Each structure stands twice: as C-alpha cells, then as structure tokens.
C-alpha cells in the first residue's frame, strides 16, 4: 500500500526551488510507483488517488481492510 502524504487542505512542505506543494509531489510519485510495481505483478493500492485529505487513522484502517503486507508513506522535505 502506497500512502501519498498530505492532500486537500493539508499541503505539506513547499518546494524551496519550484514552489510546488508536497501533496502534489507525493501523489505523482505514488502513481508512478504503482504503475511500475503493477507491471511487475504487484497488487498495489493507494490511500488516495486525488487531492483530498485522509486522516491518519483512516489510512491505517484502509491498510488493514486491504490486508496490506507493506505500508509505505511517501513524504518530501522542502
């Protein structure tokens, strides 16, 4: 399970170089990683697929419901 950090009103860090938001980078990265892993036969779920906030407790619940063997939370620093 890939967890693109932040989302919605919670934008995370702002890039010191580009000014883009962490929530956008994490979502883009999660979608790219999902595609690569899926091509290798992995079954991959994302905690979010668009720009909305999911609370931390919900993320853990989702992982349990999907019986995830791995939970990777993605974040960037500014």
N, C-alpha and C positions, 0 to 999 in steps of 0.2 A: 504494500500500500504506500503510495506516494502522497505526501501531505504538503501541498504548496502553501507555505506560511502566509499569514495575514489574509487580506481580502476585504472587500466592502469598505467601510469607513476606516478600518484598521490598515493603513497603507504601509506600515513598517518604515524602514530607512529610506532615505532619498539618496540616490547616487550623487556623490560629490563631482563626478565627471560629466554625466549626461543629464542629471536632474530627474531621471525616471524613478519610479517607485518600486520598492522591494516586492510588493504584492504582484506586480506585473512580471518581474523577472522570475519569481518563483513559479508562477503559473505557466509561463512559457517553458521554463526548464522542465517542469513536471510533464507537460505534454510531449516534449521531445524525448525525454527518458522513457515515458510509457510506450511511445512508438518503437523505440529501439529494443526495449525489452520484449514487447509483444511480438516483434519479428523473430525473436529468439525462442518463442514459445512460452514465455512467462504470462501468467494471468495477472494483470495489473489493474488496480482500482485507484482512483484519485479521490481525495476528500472533497475537492471542489474542482469544477471544470469551467467556472466563470467567476466574475468579480463579485462574490458575496462572502460575507463573514460567516465562519463556522466556529462556534465556541469550542474551547479546548476539550471540554467534557464530551461534546458530540463527536469529536474526532476519534477519541478512544472508543466510544460506543460503536462507531462505524467499523473500526478495525476489528472489534470483537464480533460484530454481526457478520462480517465478511470472512471471519476466521483467518485473518492475515498472518502469514508466517514472518513477515518483516514489515515494520512501520518506519518509514524514512521521512522525517520532517525537513523540508527544504527552506533555508534562510540565507540571506546575504547581509553583509555589513556595508555601510556606506563608503 
